[in-house]
Amino acid sequence: MMVLFRGFLAAAAATLFSTVQSAALQQVTSFGDNTSGTEMYIYVPDAVAAKGASSDVPIIVAIHYCGGTAQAYYSGSPYAQLADQYGFIVIYPQSPYAGTCWDVTSTAALTHNGGADTSSIVSMVQYTLSTYGADASRVFVTGSSSGAMMTNVLAATYPEVFAAGTVYSGVPAGCFYTGTVDGWNTTCAEGQSIHSQEVWAETALNMYRGYTGKRPKMLIFHGSADNVLYPPNFNETIKQWTGVFNMSVSPVSTQTGTPSSVYTKTTYGNGSVVGIYGQGIGHTVPIMGDQDLAWFGIA
């Protein structure tokens, strides 16, 4: 899977702004509970740092793909440049495993306060809120491939932490379960894990049993030519989140050619779940920073 992402940075870099940054990506070595040994990197724009503790600053957690690193996702995605422009903080977690995929496969990872990668990433958020006085009501999460899987899992295991998520080529939360840390689930990857809306919703809800509070709205991207995490995973993810929100899996609106000619945008229920499906797009769906920030309410 690592080989398949060699072209990721080149594809994603086309979306970057040419803004020259003086702030830099920094590693944080002590940020609280970190049972899994996940590494934390953070980007704080100069203007945000100069404000000191400020309750109006949003946070975006940006999660890399298999074979990637925090540095690679920082360099190959538009979030740091957008942070300079719009004044938010970006957390870039880094997987502790040899292939740098994320643990979205173990029971611990799929459990609220389970002590796996999910808990470590939430510790990073808590550290950032405490250190920079950022806005706890505006914490968002996004990721590509394995990072997209982690985005779905975080939205299910810690719905109280995240206000919204954007998912670039992922699978439903729980779909990749193997019972091991850092496993690979071929059945799920190849789009053969087909379940009802009710089953997928219950899978997500069981990750934080008894929780009845607000849940993050979800924007799901996928490509029709994805040969890593096959296209059926798009519809299964839509089933999951519409089920969580108790909405119909039939869209209330369908817009072709949105956000560009090869994409179709479908909106569900009250708009808390939106899908963007790219015809002919492979596994590397280009990161659409403008769509993300609009979804997050930042821009």
C-alpha positions, 0 to 999 in steps of 0.5 A, spaced: 500 500 500 505 504 501 507 504 493 501 506 491 502 512 495 508 515 492 504 519 487 500 522 493 504 528 494 505 530 487 497 530 486 496 533 493 501 539 492 497 542 486 492 544 491 497 548 495 497 555 496 504 559 494 504 562 501 511 563 504 510 560 511 515 563 517 511 558 522 514 551 522 511 544 524 513 542 531 514 536 534 510 535 541 513 529 545 509 530 552 502 531 551 498 526 556 496 519 555 499 516 549 499 508 551 500 507 543 506 511 542 503 515 537 507 521 535 504 528 535 506 534 531 503 541 531 502 547 526 501 554 529 501 560 525 505 566 527 498 570 528 495 565 532 501 564 537 501 572 537 494 572 540 496 567 546 490 563 549 484 565 545 478 561 545 476 563 538 481 559 534 479 552 531 483 546 531 483 541 525 486 534 526 489 532 519 491 524 519 496 521 514 495 515 510 499 508 510 506 509 508 505 517 510 508 521 516 506 527 519 511 531 515 509 528 509 501 530 510 504 537 512 507 538 506 503 535 501 496 537 504 493 545 504 492 545 511 498 549 514 497 554 508 490 555 510 491 555 517 496 561 515 490 564 511 484 563 516 487 562 523 487 555 526 491 550 529 493 543 525 495 537 529 498 532 525 499 525 528 504 520 526 502 512 526 507 508 531 507 502 526 512 500 521 508 501 515 505 507 518 497 505 517 493 506 523 490 502 528 483 502 526 482 494 527 483 492 534 478 492 540 481 498 544 481 502 538 474 502 537 472 503 544 471 510 547 477 511 552 480 504 550 487 506 550 489 505 543 491 510 537 484 514 538 485 515 545 492 518 543 490 523 538 484 525 543 490 527 548 493 531 543 487 535 542 486 536 549 493 538 550 492 543 544 486 546 547 489 547 554 496 550 551 493 554 546 486 556 549 483 554 543 475 553 541 473 546 544 466 547 540 470 547 533 475 541 533 475 538 526 478 531 523 480 529 516 484 524 513 486 520 507 486 513 506 488 509 513 487 517 516 480 517 513 479 510 516 481 513 523 477 519 522 471 515 521 473 511 528 474 518 531 467 520 530 464 514 532 469 513 539 469 520 541 463 524 538 463 529 544 470 531 541 469 533 534 464 537 531 465 535 524 469 530 519 471 530 512 473 523 509 478 522 503 477 514 501 476 511 507 471 505 510 466 505 515 468 505 522 469 498 524 469 495 517 477 494 518 476 490 525 481 484 525 482 484 533 489 485 532 493 492 532 495 495 525 491 489 521 489 489 514 482 486 512 481 484 505 474 483 505 473 490 507 478 493 503 475 490 497 468 492 498 465 486 500 463 488 507 456 489 505 451 491 511 444 494 512 444 501 515 442 499 521 448 494 522 453 499 520 449 505 525 449 500 531 457 498 529 459 506 530 454 507 536 457 501 540 464 504 540 461 509 545 455 506 548 450 510 552 452 516 549 446 521 547 450 527 545 451 531 539 455 528 533 460 530 528 457 531 521 460 528 516 463 529 509 465 523 505 469 523 499 471 517 494 473 515 487 469 510 482 476 507 480 479 506 487 483 499 487 485 500 494 479 501 498 474 499 493 468 504 491 462 500 495 465 503 501 463 509 499 455 507 500 457 503 506 460 509 509 454 513 507 449 508 510 453 508 517 452 515 518 445 516 515 443 511 520 447 514 526 443 520 525 437 516 524 436 519 516 434 516 510 439 513 506 436 516 500 439 523 498 434 529 499 438 532 493 443 530 488 448 535 484 452 533 478 458 537 476 459 539 484 465 541 486 467 540 479 465 536 473 467 529 475 464 529 482 457 528 484 454 531 491 449 528 495 446 531 501 442 527 506 437 528 511 438 535 514 445 536 511 449 532 517 451 527 512 454 529 505 457 525 499 462 527 494 463 521 489 468 522 483 467 518 477 474 516 474 478 518 480 482 513 483 484 512 491 488 518 491 482 523 491 485 530 491 484 534 498 479 540 497 481 544 502 476 549 500 470 544 501 473 542 508 473 549 511 466 550 508 464 544 511 467 546 518 464 553 518 471 556 518 471 559 511 
